[in-house]
Amino acid sequence: MSSNLSQSVQSAHILVLGMGGTIAGLAQNPQDQPMNYQAGQLGVNDLVRHVQSAIPDGIEVLSSQIANINSRDLTDAHLTSLGLAVQEALNNAQVRGIVITHGTDTLEETGLFLQAVCGKLAHRLGKRVILTGAMLPSNAPQADGPSNLLDALRWACTAIDNCPGGIYAVMDGRGCMAMDLAKRHAQSLNALIQDSPTSSVGLINPSWLAGVKSVQALWDEDLPIPAAGEWPWVEILTCHAGARPETLRQWLGSKAQGLVIAGTGNGGIHAAWLAPLTDLIDQGIAVVRTNRTGAGATVQDLPEIDLPSCLASGKLSAPKARIALQLAINAAKQAKLVGKPLTWQDFFARIADLPEIR
Ligand code: ASP
């Protein structure tokens, strides 16, 4: 991967990690058809160069390309690479803060992932990791990428009281904990919103940050990053009218290790799915219940009593619950290797039941 990052850099800097996305996208005919574009075309060096003149004086910015993809194609292996790069950068005394340019489609998965595997480290070291992206390609007349990138860079390098080290995101002039972000509109510039009340950082203005506490108050330790080929297979199944038992039965005997059920309403599961779901749980498949409404928490034993060993997702949306379940299954496997009697439920609960920020 191309990079302007040299191992010999000895001066303090902000590191921008490029993952691709629309922020690095190019339209063929940007004036007339800006939305007809390819994501992940420009290198992260180019994105930084484009905003260089607006970067505050005295701030050195270096960049490194981790991937250059449309984030709909994000893989487990990409997450492993990004997680390791963020860990390394956090541990580098010369890195003051980290910005990640990323496609918006799966920003919510990456936000939750980084919170779970690097959130504690970022907090302990007092460094901010800021994710950002764009809804318009880089050469569109009203491209939103440059201002989002500048907001992220400023946030990463500015000392702000009560805004501790952690994993954040900024889009369209608003920031929040990255694990709270969700894409809730297909086109709008403010498509990414804070979808759960874990944090309330609000606009990037120091006065809005007063009183923010770290979500990591009860976060014991970062979860291990699964090696590229070691991520457990976890699928999301959406419940709906006319659900058929066959949809679940086909997973019996598969290599899947977990299922996230996006239930109706407050996480309701169709009666036709209950018997095969019980068989899947008996077979050892980890099951988490969330909801398909796009907002609101999924609470244990509501509306019905959960099936034995099945967990509710709390505030986690289905895509976030899927990442959390993958990390929880992997963490339980690692714990077993060192003789710790911890289950995937222990780790999942740690991710899903974060304390509120007050
Ligand atoms: N499909 C694009 C991506 O996620 C959308 C975007 O970046 O906004 O990479």
Residues whose N, C-alpha, C, O or C-beta is under 5 A from the ligand:
A	BS01	LIG	G21 T22 I23 A39 I69 N70 S71 R72 H102 G103 T104 D105 T106 A134 M135
